[in-house]
Amino acid sequence: MEAFGYREGELFAEGTAVRDLADRYGTPLYVYSRNHLRQRYRALADAMAAIQPLICYSVKANSNGAVIRTFLEEGAGLDIVSGGELYRARRAGADPARVVFAGVGKTRAEIEYALREGILFFTVESEAEAARIAACARGLNTTGRIAFRVNPDVDPSTHTYMTTGKKENKFGLDLERTRRAYETAAGLDGLEIVGLHMHIGSQILDVRPFAAALEKVAGLCRELREAYPAFRYLDLGGGLGIRYRPDDAPPEPAAFARAVGPAVHALGLSVVMEPGRFLTGNAGLLVCRVQYIKENALKTFVVTDAAMNDLIRPSLYEAHHEILPVTRREGTVYGDLVGPVCESGDFLARERELPRVAEGDLLAVGSAGAYGFTMASTYNSRPRPAEVMVDGEESWVVRDRETWEDLVRGER
Ligand code: LLP
């Protein structure tokens, strides 16, 4: 099921007209399709059925509690990257024993919080971090379960800002150093070595880099299984890409399963996955209202009430998001879709054929369910948008629109 589609020229989110949502809840507005979220989870779980992975939804993609709970109901675990995300996970009702904790800069306070909650394991980025986890665990009279993050040095052919598994990236340790890091960690009281982690990048549209990475680390996995009795998890990270443009051809989950299946079967380890964008990206729209049409000698600027502070991906990565008219109209205009923020980099689409619109019309920015609201800011003192969940013909607010009072909360 596609989350969004047209009925007699009107854009619908499941069984609900987007126009009605905009009228009811205001704009800019994030709209999520609950059934699309469920269906993406099930598609991945079904494709991976033979491997039975623990699918840990990567909370950073969309950390709204209603989104997290939707996946928890489907049986997901969670991948978190901060104490704040652990707090959200617990608030949404997650079982800590199904939570993995990533990130290069975990503080003592975050580590202690995770140890107290009893998470499944930490994915560890450096020897120093392992030592810190060990010390924290001893202090709390407990054990920290760890999986080092290996950087397999493969090129996932994605945006440089979304590449994480190459030598020049800050993430993980190279193969040789990972091997030594395990030896060092094995000598520390307070740690249990339970797995190996990798995450090679994001928005990956080809399954071959995943297979290549797996091939590179398979030998190390075998050694670790021999050496450490508790070693049983292979965490493949996230990164599965989605369709942003109509002609993008992201891999089907079945293709991913075929690419990694034989190697993971041969290793006999329990697989963990950390999908984010795959589960939420195409479940979300950012709906905005046209404020002005401004023309200059070169092009047309369609000025809307949504801006880079609401969705930063176009500005930050030059990411392409489809721009959909909420009511279909004849014709297009060539130009930029921009917001009110005082930056030349404030655009949602640039130098494209845009739907021909007039002041007051509604537009929807596609594929905004991942790294949309979670990367939003209040720059220019713009309160962040409301978020709405749609399930069939029902809709409800899952986060209130921020107010001007929210902007100054905590200021003294
Ligand atoms: N696991 C780890 C350790 C990660 O760092 C990430 C994403 C994921 C899983 C989930 O990756 P996904 O399945 O969503 O590709 N802000 C960027 C994406 C940055 C991703 C950061 N890490 C964007 O808007 O495209």
Boltz pocket constraint, residues with backbone or C-beta under 6 A from the ligand:
constraints:
  - pocket:
      binder: B
      contacts: [[A, 58], [A, 61], [A, 79], [A, 102], [A, 103], [A, 161], [A, 162], [A, 199], [A, 201], [A, 202], [A, 203], [A, 237], [A, 238], [A, 239], [A, 240], [A, 274], [A, 275], [A, 276], [A, 277], [A, 278], [A, 313], [A, 370], [A, 371]]
      max_distance: 6.0
